[in-house]
Amino acid sequence: MAAADEVKRIMALTRGDPVKAYELVQSQLSVLVLRTQVMLSLSGIVITVTGFSGRTIAQTSELARNLVASGIVIVLGAAGVAIGGVLRLKWLTQQMTDDTEQTLALMLDMRDQKSRYLNVALLLFMIGFACYCVSIALMLLATQPL
């Protein structure tokens, strides 16, 4: 949907009330931040577990070593994209102009840009996490039965 169309829909939905329109977009930005925080928490868990078991995984095989190393680097990259792209702070009041519709369009542009960063971060996280999980699977498969 084009930004101008979305601005018109928001203004119609809020019956032309600029404060309600701004609050609607602000709530969408809050959802992006919340989802980013969840991904960063999961990234922290991956990094922590690697600290405990990374060496054991790396000793399994060259493939496991490469996967766990790649996985952790990619997860770290995902966290960097999320922090730099989504959590980067820019106040909405800095976007305000005298024209409500122009201000909403700027806010929606900010939302869409942050959404793109989050999508990239999530894709990187999933790739890194998959590498990490495969490396763990290789470690488990290499374990001798009791």
C-alpha positions in Angstrom: 0.0 0.0 0.0 1.3 3.4 -0.9 2.2 5.7 2.0 -0.3 8.4 0.9 -3.1 5.8 0.9 -2.1 4.5 4.3 -2.1 8.1 5.6 -5.6 8.7 4.3 -6.8 5.4 5.9 -5.2 6.3 9.2 -6.8 9.8 9.2 -10.2 8.3 8.3 -9.8 5.6 11.1 -8.9 8.3 13.7 -11.5 10.7 12.3 -8.9 13.3 11.5 -7.5 13.4 15.1 -3.7 13.9 14.7 -2.9 12.7 18.2 -4.8 9.4 17.7 -3.1 9.0 14.3 0.3 9.6 15.8 -0.5 7.2 18.7 -1.5 4.5 16.1 1.9 4.7 14.4 3.7 4.9 17.7 2.0 1.6 18.8 3.3 0.0 15.6 6.8 1.2 16.3 6.5 -0.3 19.8 5.7 -3.7 18.3 8.9 -3.5 16.3 10.9 -2.7 19.4 9.3 -5.5 21.3 10.0 -8.1 18.6 13.5 -6.9 18.3 14.0 -7.3 22.1 12.7 -10.9 21.8 15.2 -11.7 19.0 18.0 -10.1 21.0 17.1 -12.2 24.1 17.2 -15.3 21.9 20.6 -14.2 20.5 21.9 -13.8 24.0 20.9 -17.3 24.8 22.7 -18.7 21.8 25.8 -16.8 22.7 25.7 -17.9 26.3 25.1 -21.6 25.4 28.0 -21.4 22.9 30.2 -20.2 25.8 29.4 -23.4 27.7 29.3 -25.9 24.9 31.0 -24.3 21.9 34.3 -26.0 22.5 32.7 -29.5 22.8 30.7 -28.9 19.6 33.9 -27.6 17.8 35.8 -30.8 18.8 33.2 -33.0 17.1 34.3 -32.4 13.5 35.4 -29.8 11.1 31.9 -29.3 9.8 30.5 -28.9 13.4 33.3 -26.4 14.1 32.6 -24.4 11.0 28.8 -24.4 11.6 29.0 -23.3 15.3 31.5 -20.6 14.4 29.4 -19.4 11.4 26.2 -19.6 13.4 27.5 -17.5 16.2 28.9 -14.9 13.8 25.7 -14.7 11.9 23.6 -14.4 15.1 25.9 -11.6 16.2 25.4 -10.0 12.8 21.6 -10.3 13.2 21.8 -8.6 16.6 23.9 -5.8 15.1 21.4 -5.2 12.4 18.6 -5.2 14.9 20.3 -2.8 17.2 21.5 -0.5 14.5 18.4 -0.5 12.4 15.5 -1.0 14.7 16.6 0.2 18.2 18.5 3.3 16.8 16.7 6.1 18.5 15.1 8.9 16.7 12.2 10.8 18.4 8.9 11.0 16.6 8.6 14.6 17.6 11.7 15.3 15.5 9.6 14.1 12.5 6.7 16.5 13.2 5.9 19.2 10.7 3.0 21.6 10.5 1.3 19.3 8.0 -0.2 16.3 9.8 -0.3 14.1 6.7 3.3 14.8 5.8 4.3 14.0 9.4 2.4 10.7 9.3 4.1 9.9 6.0 7.5 10.5 7.6 6.5 8.4 10.6 5.3 5.5 8.3 8.5 5.7 6.4 10.5 5.3 9.6 8.3 2.4 10.6 8.7 0.7 7.2 12.5 1.2 7.3 12.7 -0.3 10.8 10.5 -3.2 9.6 12.9 -3.9 6.8 15.8 -4.0 9.3 14.0 -6.3 11.5 13.1 -8.6 8.6 16.8 -8.8 7.7 17.8 -9.4 11.3 15.3 -12.2 11.7 16.5 -13.8 8.5 20.1 -13.7 9.6 19.1 -15.0 13.0 17.2 -17.9 11.5 20.2 -18.8 9.3 22.7 -18.5 12.2 20.4 -20.4 14.6 20.0 -23.2 12.0 23.8 -23.5 11.6 24.1 -23.6 15.4 21.4 -26.3 15.7 23.0 -28.5 13.0 26.3 -28.2 14.8 24.7 -29.4 18.0 23.0 -32.3 16.1 26.4 -33.3 14.7 27.8 -33.3 18.2 25.0 -35.5 19.4 25.3 -37.9 16.5 29.0 -38.2 17.2 28.4 -39.2 20.9 29.0 -42.8 21.7 26.1 -44.6 23.3 26.4 -45.6 26.9 
